[in-house]
Amino acid sequence: MRRSKNRTGKVGRPLLWSNGFPQIAFEMALLGAEDKDIARAFGVSKDQFLKWVENKAELAQALSEGKLLADSKVAASLYKRATGFSYEEEVLHVIKGEVVRSVVTKHVIPDPWSAHKWLSARQPQLWTDTSKSEITHTNININKFDFNGLSTEELKLVERIGLRQIAQNIALG
C-alpha cells in the first residue's frame, strides 16, 4: 500500500489548520495552558504549533494577548494580596425575629509571602532568597593536595567524585 503525500509534499497525515484555532488558543492561554497543552488540543506536536505561531500572525497575537491578560490578572491579584485590601459584603442578621440585611466592610491584611514574591520578581537583586558567588582565577594544584588529613567520610566523597583517581593519574603520569 502506497502512502499519499500531503500538501507540504511530505508523506503522512496532513496537519490541519482551522481558522478557529486563534480563539481557542486565546481562551486556553487565559486558563493558563502552556504551548504544549494547546498543541495537544490541536492534535499537533509542540514544534508544529510553534511553527504556526511563527507563521500565522492571528494565532501569535491571540496567544500573546491571552497569556498577557491571564498574567496581568494574576499579577493584580498577587499585588492586592501583598498590599492588603478591603471589600464589602452583605450580611444577614436576625433582630427581634426579623431578618435584617446590612453591608459591612471587611479587610484582608497584607500577606508577607505575596509581598516577598512580588518584590523578588520586581527587584531580584534586593529580594531573592538565593545568593550567587563568583569564583574567578582559581587554580587547584591536584599534585600537591594532601589526602592524608581527610576523614573516611571525606575520602569516600573524594573517591565518588573521582578526585583521588585524577590525582593518582597525574602523579603516575
MODELLER restraints for C-alpha pairs under 7 A, 6 or more apart:
rsr = mdl.restraints
at = mdl.atoms
rsr.add(forms.Gaussian(group=physical.xy_distance, feature=features.Distance(at['CA:3:A'], at['CA:11:A']), mean=6.50, stdev=0.5))
rsr.add(forms.Gaussian(group=physical.xy_distance, feature=features.Distance(at['CA:4:A'], at['CA:11:A']), mean=6.09, stdev=0.5))
rsr.add(forms.Gaussian(group=physical.xy_distance, feature=features.Distance(at['CA:5:A'], at['CA:11:A']), mean=4.40, stdev=0.5))
rsr.add(forms.Gaussian(group=physical.xy_distance, feature=features.Distance(at['CA:5:A'], at['CA:12:A']), mean=6.49, stdev=0.5))
rsr.add(forms.Gaussian(group=physical.xy_distance, feature=features.Distance(at['CA:6:A'], at['CA:12:A']), mean=6.63, stdev=0.5))
rsr.add(forms.Gaussian(group=physical.xy_distance, feature=features.Distance(at['CA:6:A'], at['CA:13:A']), mean=6.80, stdev=0.5))
rsr.add(forms.Gaussian(group=physical.xy_distance, feature=features.Distance(at['CA:6:A'], at['CA:14:A']), mean=5.26, stdev=0.5))
rsr.add(forms.Gaussian(group=physical.xy_distance, feature=features.Distance(at['CA:22:A'], at['CA:58:A']), mean=6.30, stdev=0.5))
rsr.add(forms.Gaussian(group=physical.xy_distance, feature=features.Distance(at['CA:22:A'], at['CA:59:A']), mean=4.48, stdev=0.5))
rsr.add(forms.Gaussian(group=physical.xy_distance, feature=features.Distance(at['CA:22:A'], at['CA:62:A']), mean=5.51, stdev=0.5))
rsr.add(forms.Gaussian(group=physical.xy_distance, feature=features.Distance(at['CA:23:A'], at['CA:62:A']), mean=6.66, stdev=0.5))
rsr.add(forms.Gaussian(group=physical.xy_distance, feature=features.Distance(at['CA:25:A'], at['CA:38:A']), mean=6.44, stdev=0.5))
rsr.add(forms.Gaussian(group=physical.xy_distance, feature=features.Distance(at['CA:25:A'], at['CA:62:A']), mean=6.64, stdev=0.5))
rsr.add(forms.Gaussian(group=physical.xy_distance, feature=features.Distance(at['CA:25:A'], at['CA:63:A']), mean=5.62, stdev=0.5))
rsr.add(forms.Gaussian(group=physical.xy_distance, feature=features.Distance(at['CA:26:A'], at['CA:62:A']), mean=4.95, stdev=0.5))
rsr.add(forms.Gaussian(group=physical.xy_distance, feature=features.Distance(at['CA:26:A'], at['CA:63:A']), mean=5.02, stdev=0.5))
rsr.add(forms.Gaussian(group=physical.xy_distance, feature=features.Distance(at['CA:26:A'], at['CA:65:A']), mean=6.92, stdev=0.5))
rsr.add(forms.Gaussian(group=physical.xy_distance, feature=features.Distance(at['CA:26:A'], at['CA:66:A']), mean=4.57, stdev=0.5))
rsr.add(forms.Gaussian(group=physical.xy_distance, feature=features.Distance(at['CA:27:A'], at['CA:66:A']), mean=6.56, stdev=0.5))
rsr.add(forms.Gaussian(group=physical.xy_distance, feature=features.Distance(at['CA:28:A'], at['CA:38:A']), mean=6.91, stdev=0.5))
rsr.add(forms.Gaussian(group=physical.xy_distance, feature=features.Distance(at['CA:29:A'], at['CA:63:A']), mean=6.34, stdev=0.5))
rsr.add(forms.Gaussian(group=physical.xy_distance, feature=features.Distance(at['CA:29:A'], at['CA:66:A']), mean=4.92, stdev=0.5))
rsr.add(forms.Gaussian(group=physical.xy_distance, feature=features.Distance(at['CA:29:A'], at['CA:67:A']), mean=5.12, stdev=0.5))
rsr.add(forms.Gaussian(group=physical.xy_distance, feature=features.Distance(at['CA:30:A'], at['CA:66:A']), mean=4.99, stdev=0.5))
rsr.add(forms.Gaussian(group=physical.xy_distance, feature=features.Distance(at['CA:30:A'], at['CA:67:A']), mean=6.01, stdev=0.5))
rsr.add(forms.Gaussian(group=physical.xy_distance, feature=features.Distance(at['CA:30:A'], at['CA:69:A']), mean=6.81, stdev=0.5))
rsr.add(forms.Gaussian(group=physical.xy_distance, feature=features.Distance(at['CA:30:A'], at['CA:70:A']), mean=4.90, stdev=0.5))
rsr.add(forms.Gaussian(group=physical.xy_distance, feature=features.Distance(at['CA:35:A'], at['CA:46:A']), mean=6.72, stdev=0.5))
rsr.add(forms.Gaussian(group=physical.xy_distance, feature=features.Distance(at['CA:36:A'], at['CA:46:A']), mean=5.18, stdev=0.5))
rsr.add(forms.Gaussian(group=physical.xy_distance, feature=features.Distance(at['CA:39:A'], at['CA:45:A']), mean=5.85, stdev=0.5))
rsr.add(forms.Gaussian(group=physical.xy_distance, feature=features.Distance(at['CA:39:A'], at['CA:46:A']), mean=5.32, stdev=0.5))
rsr.add(forms.Gaussian(group=physical.xy_distance, feature=features.Distance(at['CA:39:A'], at['CA:49:A']), mean=5.43, stdev=0.5))
rsr.add(forms.Gaussian(group=physical.xy_distance, feature=features.Distance(at['CA:53:A'], at['CA:59:A']), mean=5.61, stdev=0.5))
rsr.add(forms.Gaussian(group=physical.xy_distance, feature=features.Distance(at['CA:53:A'], at['CA:60:A']), mean=4.75, stdev=0.5))
rsr.add(forms.Gaussian(group=physical.xy_distance, feature=features.Distance(at['CA:54:A'], at['CA:60:A']), mean=6.81, stdev=0.5))
rsr.add(forms.Gaussian(group=physical.xy_distance, feature=features.Distance(at['CA:78:A'], at['CA:114:A']), mean=6.03, stdev=0.5))
rsr.add(forms.Gaussian(group=physical.xy_distance, feature=features.Distance(at['CA:79:A'], at['CA:118:A']), mean=6.99, stdev=0.5))
rsr.add(forms.Gaussian(group=physical.xy_distance, feature=features.Distance(at['CA:81:A'], at['CA:110:A']), mean=5.77, stdev=0.5))
rsr.add(forms.Gaussian(group=physical.xy_distance, feature=features.Distance(at['CA:81:A'], at['CA:111:A']), mean=5.64, stdev=0.5))
rsr.add(forms.Gaussian(group=physical.xy_distance, feature=features.Distance(at['CA:81:A'], at['CA:114:A']), mean=6.11, stdev=0.5))
rsr.add(forms.Gaussian(group=physical.xy_distance, feature=features.Distance(at['CA:82:A'], at['CA:110:A']), mean=5.05, stdev=0.5))
rsr.add(forms.Gaussian(group=physical.xy_distance, feature=features.Distance(at['CA:82:A'], at['CA:111:A']), mean=5.02, stdev=0.5))
rsr.add(forms.Gaussian(group=physical.xy_distance, feature=features.Distance(at['CA:82:A'], at['CA:112:A']), mean=6.46, stdev=0.5))
rsr.add(forms.Gaussian(group=physical.xy_distance, feature=features.Distance(at['CA:82:A'], at['CA:114:A']), mean=4.65, stdev=0.5))
rsr.add(forms.Gaussian(group=physical.xy_distance, feature=features.Distance(at['CA:82:A'], at['CA:115:A']), mean=4.17, stdev=0.5))
rsr.add(forms.Gaussian(group=physical.xy_distance, feature=features.Distance(at['CA:83:A'], at['CA:110:A']), mean=4.72, stdev=0.5))
rsr.add(forms.Gaussian(group=physical.xy_distance, feature=features.Distance(at['CA:83:A'], at['CA:115:A']), mean=6.98, stdev=0.5))
rsr.add(forms.Gaussian(group=physical.xy_distance, feature=features.Distance(at['CA:84:A'], at['CA:108:A']), mean=5.37, stdev=0.5))
rsr.add(forms.Gaussian(group=physical.xy_distance, feature=features.Distance(at['CA:84:A'], at['CA:109:A']), mean=4.67, stdev=0.5))
rsr.add(forms.Gaussian(group=physical.xy_distance, feature=features.Distance(at['CA:84:A'], at['CA:110:A']), mean=3.89, stdev=0.5))
rsr.add(forms.Gaussian(group=physical.xy_distance, feature=features.Distance(at['CA:84:A'], at['CA:111:A']), mean=6.94, stdev=0.5))
rsr.add(forms.Gaussian(group=physical.xy_distance, feature=features.Distance(at['CA:85:A'], at['CA:107:A']), mean=5.94, stdev=0.5))
rsr.add(forms.Gaussian(group=physical.xy_distance, feature=features.Distance(at['CA:85:A'], at['CA:108:A']), mean=5.34, stdev=0.5))
rsr.add(forms.Gaussian(group=physical.xy_distance, feature=features.Distance(at['CA:85:A'], at['CA:109:A']), mean=6.83, stdev=0.5))
rsr.add(forms.Gaussian(group=physical.xy_distance, feature=features.Distance(at['CA:86:A'], at['CA:105:A']), mean=6.63, stdev=0.5))
rsr.add(forms.Gaussian(group=physical.xy_distance, feature=features.Distance(at['CA:86:A'], at['CA:106:A']), mean=5.55, stdev=0.5))
rsr.add(forms.Gaussian(group=physical.xy_distance, feature=features.Distance(at['CA:86:A'], at['CA:107:A']), mean=4.31, stdev=0.5))
rsr.add(forms.Gaussian(group=physical.xy_distance, feature=features.Distance(at['CA:86:A'], at['CA:108:A']), mean=6.03, stdev=0.5))
rsr.add(forms.Gaussian(group=physical.xy_distance, feature=features.Distance(at['CA:87:A'], at['CA:105:A']), mean=5.63, stdev=0.5))
rsr.add(forms.Gaussian(group=physical.xy_distance, feature=features.Distance(at['CA:87:A'], at['CA:106:A']), mean=5.43, stdev=0.5))
rsr.add(forms.Gaussian(group=physical.xy_distance, feature=features.Distance(at['CA:87:A'], at['CA:107:A']), mean=6.55, stdev=0.5))
rsr.add(forms.Gaussian(group=physical.xy_distance, feature=features.Distance(at['CA:88:A'], at['CA:103:A']), mean=6.42, stdev=0.5))
rsr.add(forms.Gaussian(group=physical.xy_distance, feature=features.Distance(at['CA:88:A'], at['CA:104:A']), mean=5.60, stdev=0.5))
rsr.add(forms.Gaussian(group=physical.xy_distance, feature=features.Distance(at['CA:88:A'], at['CA:105:A']), mean=4.41, stdev=0.5))
rsr.add(forms.Gaussian(group=physical.xy_distance, feature=features.Distance(at['CA:88:A'], at['CA:106:A']), mean=6.03, stdev=0.5))
rsr.add(forms.Gaussian(group=physical.xy_distance, feature=features.Distance(at['CA:89:A'], at['CA:103:A']), mean=5.57, stdev=0.5))
rsr.add(forms.Gaussian(group=physical.xy_distance, feature=features.Distance(at['CA:89:A'], at['CA:104:A']), mean=5.48, stdev=0.5))
rsr.add(forms.Gaussian(group=physical.xy_distance, feature=features.Distance(at['CA:89:A'], at['CA:105:A']), mean=6.33, stdev=0.5))
rsr.add(forms.Gaussian(group=physical.xy_distance, feature=features.Distance(at['CA:90:A'], at['CA:101:A']), mean=6.75, stdev=0.5))
rsr.add(forms.Gaussian(group=physical.xy_distance, feature=features.Distance(at['CA:90:A'], at['CA:102:A']), mean=5.68, stdev=0.5))
rsr.add(forms.Gaussian(group=physical.xy_distance, feature=features.Distance(at['CA:90:A'], at['CA:103:A']), mean=4.44, stdev=0.5))
rsr.add(forms.Gaussian(group=physical.xy_distance, feature=features.Distance(at['CA:90:A'], at['CA:104:A']), mean=6.37, stdev=0.5))
rsr.add(forms.Gaussian(group=physical.xy_distance, feature=features.Distance(at['CA:91:A'], at['CA:101:A']), mean=5.79, stdev=0.5))
rsr.add(forms.Gaussian(group=physical.xy_distance, feature=features.Distance(at['CA:91:A'], at['CA:102:A']), mean=5.48, stdev=0.5))
rsr.add(forms.Gaussian(group=physical.xy_distance, feature=features.Distance(at['CA:91:A'], at['CA:103:A']), mean=6.13, stdev=0.5))
rsr.add(forms.Gaussian(group=physical.xy_distance, feature=features.Distance(at['CA:92:A'], at['CA:99:A']), mean=6.41, stdev=0.5))
rsr.add(forms.Gaussian(group=physical.xy_distance, feature=features.Distance(at['CA:92:A'], at['CA:100:A']), mean=5.65, stdev=0.5))
rsr.add(forms.Gaussian(group=physical.xy_distance, feature=features.Distance(at['CA:92:A'], at['CA:101:A']), mean=4.67, stdev=0.5))
rsr.add(forms.Gaussian(group=physical.xy_distance, feature=features.Distance(at['CA:92:A'], at['CA:102:A']), mean=6.46, stdev=0.5))
rsr.add(forms.Gaussian(group=physical.xy_distance, feature=features.Distance(at['CA:93:A'], at['CA:99:A']), mean=5.56, stdev=0.5))
rsr.add(forms.Gaussian(group=physical.xy_distance, feature=features.Distance(at['CA:93:A'], at['CA:100:A']), mean=5.08, stdev=0.5))
rsr.add(forms.Gaussian(group=physical.xy_distance, feature=features.Distance(at['CA:93:A'], at['CA:101:A']), mean=6.38, stdev=0.5))
rsr.add(forms.Gaussian(group=physical.xy_distance, feature=features.Distance(at['CA:94:A'], at['CA:100:A']), mean=6.02, stdev=0.5))
rsr.add(forms.Gaussian(group=physical.xy_distance, feature=features.Distance(at['CA:119:A'], at['CA:127:A']), mean=6.13, stdev=0.5))
rsr.add(forms.Gaussian(group=physical.xy_distance, feature=features.Distance(at['CA:120:A'], at['CA:127:A']), mean=4.50, stdev=0.5))
rsr.add(forms.Gaussian(group=physical.xy_distance, feature=features.Distance(at['CA:120:A'], at['CA:128:A']), mean=5.12, stdev=0.5))
rsr.add(forms.Gaussian(group=physical.xy_distance, feature=features.Distance(at['CA:142:A'], at['CA:167:A']), mean=5.64, stdev=0.5))
rsr.add(forms.Gaussian(group=physical.xy_distance, feature=features.Distance(at['CA:143:A'], at['CA:167:A']), mean=6.08, stdev=0.5))
rsr.add(forms.Gaussian(group=physical.xy_distance, feature=features.Distance(at['CA:143:A'], at['CA:170:A']), mean=6.79, stdev=0.5))
rsr.add(forms.Gaussian(group=physical.xy_distance, feature=features.Distance(at['CA:143:A'], at['CA:171:A']), mean=6.38, stdev=0.5))
rsr.add(forms.Gaussian(group=physical.xy_distance, feature=features.Distance(at['CA:158:A'], at['CA:164:A']), mean=5.98, stdev=0.5))
